[in-house]
Amino acid sequence: MGDQGGGGGRKEIYTYEAPWQIYAMGWCQRSDPGDRYRLAVGSFTEEYNNKVQIVQRTETSFVRTGELEHPYPPTKIMWSPDKSLNSTDLLATTGDYLRLWSVDEQEPGGVKLHSLLNNNTNAEYCSPLTSFDWCDADPSTVGTSSIDTTCTIWDVATGTPKTQLIAHDKEVYDIAFARTKDIFASVGADGSVRMFDLRSLEHSTIIYETHDLTPLMRLSWNKQDPNYLATILTDSAKTVILDISQLDPRAPVRKGKWTPEEEVYTTKIINDFNKGLLPLAPGTTLRSYLSEKLNCDPMRITKKFAGASCIGKRVFMPVERTPENLIETHRSRRELEEMARKFHIRLESMEGSGSGARSPTWPLPRVIPEGSEISDQDAGGLLIDFFKSVHDKVKTASDELGEQQQQQQQPASPDATGKGGMHPLMASKRGFRSISSPALTQFAHYAEQLPRLQTPPFKRRKSVASFV
């Protein structure tokens, strides 16, 4: 099905229609002409059992050459960047875990599971993976991002993690490697783009932050000029292009007089630190944590809190993860976010007036010690917090829906949860999709593990993928 163009060149359009809604897809990277037009497409259905199909272009159309069963919808699909023909052609997917698949037409179905990479083998449940990236410069390296605020760098040759670090203050939505094997960047729900160097994980660089801490969903490096990368905001038509060559790595840390917003923010941090409500590793010192959050030298903290208010060598001990404490932790987090926002605005106004400067290098990442694991309760709490943040944003939509039902004089459901007895979080399909983006609606499937949460009644429909 080719179309002869008027200029002598031929334009061909091939269409493949999948039996389910398509979300993830990826092109094969092999140099063999026979593999050049091989494509993997993943389903997005409201069930545990999903599929990934391997399709190949022929002279007239795309045909299916392989299929695999995939638990939950794949959040991303990528083929190995290794273009040589001497190795097995590998396909990677993320969802609940990072999985590698070997594609071989001689195998039944054309594909088989190569390995499953899991860094939390003692936990019954895992934190969903939002995305991943396969390093072009080193095909043995893959980086994953998760809603548990971490990024994990994997050695796929051995199936073991090279390192895992707490990269953001909230969920991490995407990760991408630069041209080199050591530099990568990530974006997340805290509204920041952060850059890391695997050779020195003691420091990270915040190269961009949205003004009102709007979550950032995806990012991509410019393949021609590594000084540029782009990111997109949730619920926004804007694409932000960043020139990292303009960053000053020697930007000064914060010094001088304390602002009222800084003092209020610091007092709240100290209070919640003492109560054990912060998302910190046990043993973290208050002095070092304050210097990270305020981007200042630890000595500035020591001078501020001298005498009777001395914080000494106070270390963090997390509070017990009870339902009551989880609620208090969520409340603390929201209050700290609002105080941090006001503090950031004040710093930006000071920068504009020339009375101060803001460094792009804070806060620092918290590296998880080797051998440590995230407990089931912690992972469950993070997932609950994720859905709670979504619920807060769609509350207006669900309230409007309730008002419409009252106007129609319909009897309220016994559990007073809105439309058809659903939880308010899921009461508006349109509202849920609009605030969370297709990348996040997939995690409604994980709500089956939680009480009081139900998956949204998404309608099944076919998707058509066209390639020019």
Buried (B, 14 or more C-beta within 10 A) or exposed (E): EEEEEEEEEEEEEBEBEBEBBBBBBBBBBBEEEEBEBBBBBBBBBBEEEBBBBBBBBEEEEBEBBBBBEBBBBBBBBBBBBBBEEEEEBBBBBBBBBBBBBBBBEEEEEBBEEBBEBBBBEEBEEBBBBBBBBBBBEBBBBBBBBBBBBBBBBBBBEEBEBBBBBBBBBBBBBBBBBBBBBBBBBBBBBBBBBBBBBBEEBEEBBBBBBBEEBBBBBBBBBBEEEBBBBBBBBBEEEEEBEBEBEEBEEEBEBBEEEEBEBBEEBBEBBBEBBBBBBBBBEEEBBBBEBBBBBBBBEBEBBBEBBEEEEEBEEBBBEBBEBEEEBBEBBBEBBEEBBEBBBBBBEBBBEBEEEEEBBBBBBBBBBBBBEEEEBBEBEBBBBBBBBBBBBBBEBBBEBBBEBBEEBEEEEEEEEEEEBBBEEBBBBBBBBEBBBBBBBBBBBBBBBBBEEEEEBBBBEBEEEEBEBEBE
